[in-house]
Amino acid sequence: QDQGEGSLAVVTVDAKGARILTFDLDEVKVTDSAEKVRDKQSVARHLRTVERQTGRDDENELDAFFTELAGAIKLDLGDRSFVLLGHGKGKADVAEQFTKWLAEHDKSVYDRVLGVAAIDLPAATDSDIEQRALEVTRGGAL
């Protein structure tokens, strides 16, 4: 199982759904030229999108979404740790809700969350997501 520095797993989650991504960090270290930075966006491997069935703020519906997402994380990431990125604050922060849900329902996945942070998901590129996740892994601001 590849736990190494060489890659970073990220789960983004908002009211519409979730994406599971891995970033190959080794690729990025090669050179810092502008070409490489543009290239970098293709380094994200998008493993899966988990759609939410409805936009309703319904507990059962959210529960079903979280159950499916937790299963997808186990399938795609095995026992790798990951960064959870959400969008928004308070009730709108689905990542926060997912973390609480995991703590109660799925400790095995909960224990692998490296950190939770917010990002403007609709506007974020894969590079933005990678940068934000790296900040989290380095103990950056939430």
Secondary structure as UniProt FT lines:
FT   TURN            5..6
FT   STRAND          7..14
FT   TURN            15..16
FT   STRAND          17..24
FT   HELIX           25..29
FT   HELIX           34..39
FT   HELIX           40..43
FT   STRAND          44..51
FT   HELIX           59..77
FT   TURN            78..79
FT   STRAND          82..86
FT   HELIX           90..92
FT   HELIX           94..105
FT   HELIX           107..110
FT   TURN            111..112
FT   STRAND          113..118
FT   TURN            121..123
FT   HELIX           126..137
FT   TURN            138..139
//
